[in-house]
Amino acid sequence: MDYKHLLSSLLSPFAQLPESEILSFIESPPDPAMGHFAFPCFRLAKTLKKAPPVIALEIAAQTMDKPLPEWLGKVVATGPYVNFFLDTAAFARETLEAIRQAGDRYGASDEGAGRKVLVEYSSPNIAKHFNPGHFANTMIGKALDNIFRYLGYSVTSINHLGDFGTQFGKLITAYQLWGSREEIERTEIDGLLKIYVRFHEEAEKNPSLNDTARAWVVRMQDGDEEALELWRWFVDISMRSFNRLYDRLGVRFDLIRGESYYTDKMTAVVETIRQKGLLVESDGAQIVDLEDYGMPPCLILRSDGGTLYPTRDIAAAIDRYETFKFDKSIYVTATEQILHFAQWIKVVELMGFPWAKDITHVTYGMYLFESGRMSTRKGDVLNVEDLLNEAVAKTRAIIEEKNPNLADKEAVAEQVGVGALIFNRLYNGRIKDTMFNLQQMLSFEGETGPYVQYTHARTCSVLGKAKPSDIPDAAPQYSLISDPESFDVIRLLHDYPSVIKDAADKYEPFLISRHLVALAQAFNAFYQKNVILTDDAQVKHARLTLTKAVQTVLRGGLALLGISAPCAM
């Protein structure tokens, strides 16, 4: 049930306001002892020409004079507020029965049925390490991918590889001068990065190397097989490394395409822009003037005729709409690209494509080093694979110390170590820059992924100790779990579906992460206060039903975030 909507319907005749307006006024008091919901009467004083406390008293009295709906326990006036108390047994029954019936699909919906959503995320650069920025991108994108699928949308996940540009001319030049095929096959991206960094060091002393690199780019564009063979090898080497990470992160893509795929589609795009009268020459380059929209010009062609990122993104967007006829196309990138996306999306709009309005740019803040920004050219980029290995090693050490007899220690260490890093990035809003703090990321105390995973494992332990007869198919007596600790848990369980919907609407996975922490904290308070496996069979049945519901939601919420939920830790 949506209790705010039910209350707005109940209040509308008294307040003489439309339900939609009342809905925006209803609050949740900070202390449940004050009520589960509250309606402030300040806004009614002018129209009813009465003091807010008087209005509150009248609404409470008139409501209580009539038979209350089953879900409502009592209504009281407290100063200028009308406070509503739910019937806790009815609330528990409605929430826990919904979870019992839906199981792992609790919170899922069909709101997206028949609607197509594209989610582009990860998008690493070939021959460069998968750095913390790519990790953030991947896990935010994967969470959105999961959330939209859970809400019934037809989702196509896309990995748009950075496999095109001048860096490949530099890399080929570096390989020809200092590379070893055997060494690079062995060291993979480390080997490619090593010669790439050396190129920039040597080019500072010998600028003619840049001319050689540009010549290789031209050869690639002209279809030179030697250049293309090396380029394809660099891509294969890089994907070998990326796929190991994707396997560990549980990430799969429906479509993997690099920028190079759109090379032969850009001439038509440029011609369309020209035909629309949008293309303007500026210092030899071809641009779209966006001054009327408060933006710098969007560069379409360099003075030498070469294409740029906007050209390729426009070509990709057109190709995707023609292929998928999407209802929404989501791009996950760093906040640094806000202007770039605003420019090329505006160009698509000016080209006359109505679906430009359905493109959504979801941004996230960058990881920052204390020493400054990461730089591939200088080689000071942290490899996420090393970070995951360290997290798993630390988790393994904790297991050896705390629970050396744990079965499947290696698997659990992987699930907890990797999950800790994912949860850390998804626990805060995606927009803010984050100072990279390895110690904080690997903390296993506080509001962390391991804490939520441990709570899930606790529910597994409790349920594992129960007998099948302790949880019969029949519904329990829900009035037996009406204490404050139980109600706190049930309230969070009830709110879970709306949290998922809110996370999708706002493109914010952290709303789910925060909710899971709150649920874990509430369950642990319930666990400390109540003996679940008590001798009273009816009380035990009710409390186990609550525990099973918590297990279901914790496991499901972690899955939406791309995190495993081990049953023992």
N, C-alpha and C positions, 0 to 999 in steps of 0.2 A: 504494500500500500504506500501511496505517496501522502503522508500525513499532512504536509503543508497544504497540498491541494484540497484535502478533505476539510481542513480547518478554514481555509479561505471560503469554501462553499458554505460552511456553517456560519461564518461571521458576516457574510455579505448582506443578509437582510438587516442585521443590527447596525452595521457600519454605513449602510447606504452607499456602498462603493462596489465597483466591479471586482470580481474574484481575482482577476489578473493584477489589479493594483494592491489588493490586500495581500496577495502572495508575496509581493516584494517587501512587505513590512514585517512578516512573521520572522521571529528570531529564535535562536536556541540559547537559553540562559547558560551562563558559565558553570553554574552549580545545578545539577539535576534536582536537588532538594527544592529549588525554586520553581521547578516545573520542567517539562520536557520541551515545551514550546511556549513562546510568549508573544503577545500582540500589544505593541505600544499604542496608546490612544491619543498621543499628542496631535496627530494629524486630523483627528476628528473634532477637536475642540472648536475650530472655526465654523465648520458646517453645522454641528449639533448645538453650538453655543452653550457649551457646558465645560466645566473643568475636567481634565483628563482623568483624575481619580474617580470622579463621579461617573463618567462614562464607563470606566472599567468595572465599577461596582454594578452598574445596570446590566452590562453585557453578561457578567458572571452570573447574576441573579436570574436573568431571563433564560440563560442556557441551562442552569441547574434546575429550573422549574419544569423543564421538559425531559422526557426520557432520553438519556444519553445514548449515543451509538455504542455498540459493543466495545469498540477500540478505545473509547474515552473513559477515563476513570473519574476525574473531577475537574472542575474549573474554579479558580479562585482569583480574586482581585488583590493585587499587591501594589498599592500606590497607583500610578498611571498605567500599570500593566495588567493585562488579563493573562494569567498563567494557566496552561493546560497540562494536565497529568494524564499520560496514557494508562490504559489498563494493562499492567505489566504481563499478566497471564495471556491476554489476547495478543499483545505485541510479540511475546515469545513464541506463541503458537504460529502466528502469521509468518514470522521470520524463519523460524527453524523448520517449519513444514515446507516452506519454499525451497530451502536448501536441501532438505531430505529428498524432495521430488526432483529437483534439478541436478543434484550431484555436482559433478565437475563443470557443468554448464551453468551454474548459478552466476548470475550477472551477465550472461550472454543474452543477445537479443537478435532480432531480425530487422532492426531499423534500417540496415544498409542493404537489404535484399534488392537485387536488381541494379545496384549502383556499383560502378567500377572505380577503384582507387589505385593510383600508381604511387609507390613510395620509393624514391631514389635515395639510397644511403650508402655509407661506407666509402666508396669511390676513392680508393688509394691510388697513389701514383706508381707506375711501373718503375722498377729499379730503385725504389726508395723504401726505407723501413716503414712498417705499419706503426705509426707513432701514437702517443696518447690522444692527439686530436682525432685521428682516424678511429681510435677505440671509442671515444665519446660519440662520434658520428654514428658508428656502427650500432652501438647499444641503444642510443636514442631512437634511431631508425628502426631497429628490430622491435623495440617495444611498441612503437606506433604501428608497425606492420602487424604485430600480434593483436593489439587492441582493436584495430579496425576489422581484422578478420573475426574476432570474437563478437563484434557487433553486427556481423552478417554481411559485411561488404565483400565484394569480389576484389581481392587485393593482388596486384602484381608487384613484386619487389624487384628493384633494378639496381645493379651495381655498375656505375658509370666510371670506368677506369680511365685514369689519366695516362693515356698511351700515345699521345700526339704532341709534337712541339719541338722546339730547338734543343731541349735537353738530350734528345736522342742523337742528334748530330754530335753533341759533346761527348756522349757516352761511347758512340762508335769510334770517334777520334781517340778517346782515352784507351779503349780496348785495343785498337790497332797499334798504339804506341807502347802500352805497358801491361796489357791484359794477357791472361793465360786461360784458355778454355777449361783446362783441367781444374785450375784453381777456382774458377767461378762456379763450375759445376759442384765443387765441394763446398764452397763458402756461400753460394747463392747471393742474396742481396748484400751481405757484408762485402763480398768481393766486388760487386758492381758499385756499391757506394764508395769503396776505397779508391777505385780508379776515377770515379766522378769527382770526388773531393780533390784528388791530385790534379785533375784537369784544371780546376779553378785556381789552384795554387800556381801551376805552371803558366796558365794564361795571363796571370798578373805580370809575369816576367816576359812572356812571349805572346803578345796579343794576336799574332798571326794564327794561333791555334783556333781562335774564334772564327776566322775565315774558313779554315778547314772544316770546322763543325757545321757552318752554314752550307758549305758545299755538299756535305753528306745529307743534310736535310733536303736540299734540292734533289739529290739523287733518289731519296726516299719518295718524294712527291712525284718524281718522273717514273717510278716503278722499277728502279734499279734492283735487280734480284739480290745482289750481294748485300746492299743496305737493308733490304726487307728481310732477308734471312737472319741477319744479326738482330734486327728489331724484333722479329718473331721469337727468337731465342731469348732475348731479354724479357719478353712478356711471359714465356713459359717458365723461366727461372723464377720470376716474381710471383706468378700464380701458385707455383709449388709452395712457396712460403706462406702466401696469403691463405691458401686453402687449409693449411695446418691450423692456422689461427681460427678460421671460420669453423672448422670441425670442433675445436675446443670451446668456442663460444656458442655452438649450436645454431649457427647462422647458415641459412640456405637462401639462394636467390632464384627467382623465376627467370630472370634475364640478366646476363652479363654482357655488356657491350662497352667498348672503349670509344673515346672521342674519334678515333680513326675510322670508325664505322660510317661516320657522317661526312667523310671527306668528299665523296662524289655527289653529295646532296646539297653542298653549299653554294654551288654556282646558281642553281635554280632559286635558292633562297635570296641571294643577292639580287638576282634579276627581278624577283617579285617585289623586293623592297624598292628597287629602282622604278618599276612600273607603277607603284603606288605613289610615286613622286616624293618619296621620303629621303632618298639618298642625296647627300650634298658633299661636294669636294671641299676639303679643308687641308691645306698644306700638303697636297698630294694624296692624302688619305680620303677614304669614303666614310662618311658619318651619317647618323640620323640626329638632327638637332632636337634636343629635348629641353631647351631653355624655357619654353612655355610651361613645362611641367616641373620646373625647379630642380632640374638635374643637368649635369654636364652632358656633352654629346656622347652618343653611343658609337664607338668605333666598330665599323663593319669590315673594312679592308684596310690593311696597312698601305703605305705609299708604294711598296714593292708589289702590291697585289695579294699579299698573304692574308689569310683569314685569321680571326681572333676568337677568343672565348665566346663573346656574344654571338658571333656568326654560328658557331658550332652548337651553342645552346638553343638558338632559335631553330636550327635545322633539326635538332633532336626533339624539341617540343612538337614541331609539326609532324615529324615522323611518328611520334608516339600517339598523337591524337588520331592520325590516319589509321594506325594499327589497332588501337584499343578503344577509341571513342570514349575516353575517360570522363567521369563526372567530377573527379578531383585528381589533381596531380601534385604530389607533395615532394618537395626537395629539401633534404636535410643538409645544411652546410653551416660553416662558422659565420659568426656575425660580421666578420670582415667582408663578406660577399653581399651584404645588404644592398649596396648601391648597384653592384653588377647585376643582381637579379631584378631590382626595380627598373633598371634601364632596359634590359632585353625583354622583360615581360611587357613593358610599355610599348616597345617596338612591335611585339606580336599583336598587341591590341590595336596599334595604329595601322597594322597591315590588314585589319578588318576581320580578325579571327575572334568570334564571340566567346570561344572557350578560354581566352586569356584570363578571364575573371575566375576560372576554376583552378588556376595555378596558385599554389600556396608555398611560400618560402618559410620553412621552419629553421630558425637559427639557434645556435648554441655558442656559449662563451668558450674561450680557448683555455687550455692548460698553459700556465706560465712557469718558467724556471726562476729561481731567486736571482740567477745571473742574467736573466733576460729571456728573449725568445729563442726557440729552437731554430737551428739552421742546418738544412741538409748540405749546403755548400761547405760549411765548416765541419760537418761531421758530428755535431753535438746533438744528435737526435736519439732519444731513448727508445729502445726496441721493446714493443709491448710483449713480445714473446718472452724476453728476459724477465719482464715484470711479472708476467703470469707464473713463470717458473719459480720466481722468488716467493710469490704469494703462496703457491702450493707447497713449497718446501717449508715455509714457516708454519702453515697449517698442519703439515705432517708432523713437525716437531711438537706442536701443541697436543696433537692426538697421542703421540708416544708418551707425553708427560701425563696427560689427564686420563686417557682411556686406551692403554696399550693393547688391550685384548679386543678392540673393536674390529668387527669383520669388515672386509673390503676397505681397509684403511687407505689404500692408494686412490680408490674411486671417490671416497668421501673427501679426502684432502683436495682432490681436483675440484669437486663440486663446491666446497666451501671456499677454497682459495680464489678460484675464478669468480664465484658468486660475490665474494667480498668486494672485488674491484668493480664489478658491474653495478652492484647496489650503491657503492660509494658515489659513482657518477650520476646515478639516477635518483639520488636522495634529495638533491637540491634542484631548484628551477634551472632550466637549461641555459638561460640567457647570460648569467654572470660568468666572467672570467674566473678561473680557479687556479690558485697557486699550487703547483705540483708538489705534494707532500707525501712521499712514499710511506713514511711512518704512519701518518693519519689514515692513508688508504688501506693499510694492512692491519689496522686496529681491530681487535675482535671483542671490544667492549662498547657499550653504549648503543646508540641508534644505528646499528649496522646490519648488513646482510646476515652475517653469522648469528646475530641475536635472533633475527626472525627465523632463520633456519633451525636454530636450537629449539625455539619454541615449537616449531612444527614437529621436530623430533620428540619433544616432550609429549605432544598429543599422541604421537604414534606409540610411545612407551606406555602411556596410560591405557590407550585402547587395546594395546597388545596384551596387557595384563587382565583385561576383562574377559569374561566368558561370553560366548554367543548368546546365552540366555539373558545376559545382563542388558542387552540392547535388542529387545524383541521388535518385530515389524510394527506393532501398534504404536501409536503416538504416546509419549509420556504425559504425566500430569504437569503441565507447564506452570501451574501456580507454585510448584515446588522450587522454581528457579526465579524467584521474584526479588531476591536480595539485591542491594545496590551493585555489588561486584558482578553478579550475573547480568543485571540490566546493562551495565556499561559494555559488556562483551556483546550482548544481543543488539544493542544500538549500533555498534560498529559493524556487525554482521549485516544488519538491515541496510546500512548506508552504502555498503560495498558496490552494488550495481550502479548507483548514482555517481559514485566516485569514478568508476570506469567510464561512464558516459561523459563526465566532466573532463577526464583526462583526454578523451578523444576530441571533444569540442575545443579544448585549449591547447592541444598537442603537447601535453605536459605529463609524461610518465611519473614524475616525482609525486604527483597527487596519490598515486597508488602506493608508492614506496612509503610515504608518510603514513598512509592509512594502515599499511601492514605493521609498521612499528607500533602505532597506537593500539592495534588489535592484539599484538603480541604482549604489550605491556598490560593491557586490560586482562588478558587471559592469565598471565602470570600472577596478577593480583587476585584473580578468582581462584587460581590454583593454590595460592598460599592461604587463602581464607577458608576454602571449602575442601573437605575430604571427598574426593570424587568416588572412589571405590568404597563407599560406606556400606554398613550392614543393612541399611534401609534400602530395600530393593527398588522402591518407587523413586526415591531421591537419587539413587545411583543411576537409574535409567535416565532420568531427566538431565543429570549432570554429564553423563556420557554422551547424550544426544547433543548437548551444547559443545562438548569437547570435539565430537566428530564434525560438527559444523565449522568450528575454528580450524581444524585440520584441513577441511575442504577449501576454505577461503584462503588460508595461508599458502597452500600448495598451488591453488589456481592463480593467486596474485603474483607469486614468485615466477610462475610459468609465463605470465604476461610480460614480465620484465626480462625474461630470458635466463632465469636462474633456477637451478635444480633445488629440490626439497628433499634432502636425505632423511631417512626415517631413524637414523642413529648417528650420533656424533660423539 
